[in-house]
C-alpha cells in the first residue's frame, strides 16, 4: 500500500499529466481537485478533467441549503444522475458527497478542514453533540447507495432519500 503523495509532488505530477493530455484546467478548479484528491494523481485528474468539480460544487451547494432543502435542485440532479448510462457519474457524486460529509465530521471533531467553504458549512451544520448522528447518517447513506446500485433500485429515489436524511439531521442539530 502506497501513502499519498506530498502536495508539491502531487501538483507536479497532475500538471505534467494534464499538459501531456492537452487539458486546459482553470487554476481554481485544479487547486480544488488537488485538495480533494487525497494525494492521488488519478483522483485529481478525474476531478479536474471530468465533471468532478461540478459535481462536488453541486453537493456543497445542496448541503449549503440545509436545514431547508431545495427540492427542485435535488430533482434536477436526480434526473441528471439517474439517467441510463450515468452510473459512473452517480458513483462519483456519491464518492464526493460522502467524502465531503466525512471531512465535515472530521472538521467538527478536530477543526481540520480542506477548504474554507467546507469549514463554513461545518460550522453551520455540525456541532460536537451531533457527531455520532452524522457518522451514522454517513454509514446509512453508504449502505443505501451500495444497495441501490447493487440491486439496480430507483436512483432518483436514492438521491431524494439521501438529502431528506441530511435535512432531518440538520434540522435536529439546529434545535
C-alpha positions as CSV (number, residue, x, y, z in Angstrom):
1,X,0.0,0.0,0.0
2,X,1.4,3.4,-1.0
3,X,1.0,6.5,1.0
4,X,-0.5,9.7,-0.6
5,X,1.9,12.0,-2.5
6,X,3.1,15.1,-0.8
7,X,1.2,18.2,-2.1
8,X,4.1,19.5,-4.3
9,X,4.8,16.1,-5.8
10,X,1.0,15.7,-6.5
11,X,0.7,19.1,-8.1
12,X,3.7,18.5,-10.3
13,X,2.5,15.0,-11.4
14,X,-1.0,16.3,-12.2
15,X,0.2,19.3,-14.1
16,X,2.5,17.1,-16.1
17,X,-0.3,14.6,-16.9
18,X,-2.7,17.5,-17.9
19,X,-0.1,19.0,-20.2
20,X,0.6,15.7,-21.9
21,X,-3.1,15.1,-22.3
22,X,-3.7,18.5,-23.7
23,X,-6.1,19.5,-21.0
24,X,-6.5,23.1,-20.0
25,X,-7.9,23.4,-16.5
26,X,-8.6,26.7,-14.6
27,X,-6.3,27.3,-11.7
28,X,-9.1,27.3,-9.1
29,X,-10.5,24.1,-10.4
30,X,-7.1,22.5,-10.4
31,X,-6.4,23.7,-6.8
32,X,-9.7,22.2,-5.7
33,X,-9.1,18.9,-7.5
34,X,-5.7,18.7,-5.8
35,X,-7.2,19.5,-2.4
36,X,-9.9,16.8,-2.8
37,X,-7.7,14.1,-4.3
38,X,-6.3,12.9,-1.0
39,X,-2.8,12.6,-2.6
40,X,-4.0,10.5,-5.6
41,X,-2.9,11.6,-9.1
42,X,-5.7,9.5,-10.6
43,X,-8.3,11.1,-8.4
44,X,-7.0,14.6,-9.1
45,X,-7.1,14.0,-12.8
46,X,-10.6,12.5,-12.6
47,X,-11.8,15.6,-10.8
48,X,-10.0,18.2,-12.9
49,X,-10.8,16.8,-16.4
50,X,-14.3,15.4,-15.9
51,X,-17.4,16.6,-14.2
52,X,-15.9,16.0,-10.8
53,X,-15.5,19.6,-9.7
54,X,-19.0,20.5,-10.9
55,X,-20.5,17.5,-9.0
56,X,-18.5,18.5,-5.9
57,X,-19.8,22.0,-6.1
58,X,-23.4,20.7,-6.5
59,X,-23.0,18.6,-3.4
60,X,-21.6,21.5,-1.5
61,X,-24.4,23.8,-2.7
62,X,-27.1,21.3,-1.8
63,X,-25.7,20.8,1.7
64,X,-25.4,24.6,2.0
65,X,-29.2,24.9,1.6
66,X,-29.7,22.8,4.8
67,X,-31.6,22.7,7.1
68,X,-34.0,23.7,4.3
69,X,-33.9,21.7,1.1
70,X,-34.0,22.9,-2.5
71,X,-36.3,20.1,-3.8
72,X,-36.2,21.4,-7.3
73,X,-32.4,21.3,-7.3
74,X,-32.4,17.8,-6.0
75,X,-35.0,16.8,-8.6
76,X,-32.8,18.3,-11.4
77,X,-29.8,16.4,-10.0
78,X,-31.7,13.2,-9.7
79,X,-32.9,13.4,-13.3
80,X,-29.3,14.0,-14.5
81,X,-27.6,11.3,-12.4
82,X,-30.3,8.6,-12.6
83,X,-30.5,8.6,-16.4
84,X,-29.4,5.5,-18.3
85,X,-25.6,5.3,-18.7
86,X,-24.9,7.7,-15.8
87,X,-23.8,5.1,-13.2
88,X,-20.2,6.3,-13.2
89,X,-21.3,9.9,-12.6
90,X,-23.7,8.8,-9.9
91,X,-20.9,6.9,-8.2
92,X,-18.6,9.8,-8.5
93,X,-21.2,12.1,-7.0
94,X,-21.7,9.8,-4.0
95,X,-18.0,9.5,-3.6
96,X,-17.7,13.2,-3.5
97,X,-20.7,13.7,-1.2
98,X,-19.6,11.0,1.3
99,X,-16.0,12.4,1.3
100,X,-17.5,15.9,2.0
101,X,-19.6,14.5,4.8
102,X,-16.5,12.7,6.2
103,X,-14.5,15.9,6.1
104,X,-17.3,17.9,7.8
105,X,-17.4,15.4,10.6
106,X,-13.6,15.5,10.9
107,X,-13.8,19.3,10.9
108,X,-16.4,19.3,13.7
109,X,-14.2,16.9,15.8
110,X,-10.8,18.4,15.1
111,X,-11.1,21.8,13.4
112,X,-9.2,20.4,10.4
113,X,-10.7,21.4,7.0
114,X,-9.8,21.2,3.4
115,X,-11.4,24.4,2.2
116,X,-12.9,27.5,3.9
117,X,-16.2,26.7,2.2
118,X,-16.2,23.3,3.9
119,X,-15.2,24.9,7.3
120,X,-18.1,27.4,7.0
121,X,-20.5,24.6,6.2
122,X,-19.2,22.5,9.0
123,X,-19.7,25.4,11.5
124,X,-23.3,25.8,10.2
125,X,-24.4,22.2,10.2
126,X,-22.4,20.3,12.8
127,X,-21.5,20.6,16.4
128,X,-19.8,18.3,18.9
129,X,-23.2,17.0,20.1
130,X,-24.3,15.6,16.7
131,X,-21.1,13.9,15.5
132,X,-22.4,10.4,16.2
133,X,-25.6,11.1,14.4
134,X,-23.8,12.5,11.4
135,X,-21.4,9.5,11.4
136,X,-24.4,7.2,11.5
137,X,-26.0,9.0,8.6
138,X,-22.8,8.7,6.6
139,X,-22.9,4.9,7.2
140,X,-26.6,4.7,6.3
141,X,-26.1,6.7,3.1
142,X,-23.2,4.4,2.1
143,X,-25.3,1.3,2.7
144,X,-28.3,2.8,0.8
145,X,-26.1,3.7,-2.1
146,X,-24.4,0.3,-2.3
147,X,-27.8,-1.4,-2.1
148,X,-29.4,0.8,-4.7
149,X,-26.5,0.3,-7.2
150,X,-26.1,-3.4,-6.4
151,X,-29.8,-4.2,-6.8
152,X,-30.5,-1.7,-9.5
153,X,-33.0,0.2,-7.5
154,X,-34.5,3.6,-8.3
155,X,-31.6,6.0,-8.3
156,X,-33.6,9.2,-8.1
157,X,-35.3,7.9,-5.0
158,X,-31.9,7.2,-3.6
159,X,-30.9,10.9,-4.1
160,X,-34.1,12.2,-2.5
161,X,-33.8,9.9,0.5
162,X,-30.2,10.9,0.9
163,X,-31.0,14.6,1.1
164,X,-34.1,14.1,3.2
165,X,-32.0,12.2,5.7
166,X,-29.5,15.1,5.8
167,X,-32.3,17.7,6.0
168,X,-33.7,15.9,9.0
169,X,-30.3,15.6,10.6
170,X,-29.6,19.3,10.0
171,X,-33.0,20.4,11.4
172,X,-32.4,18.3,14.6
173,X,-29.0,19.8,15.0
174,X,-30.4,23.3,14.8
175,X,-32.9,22.7,17.7
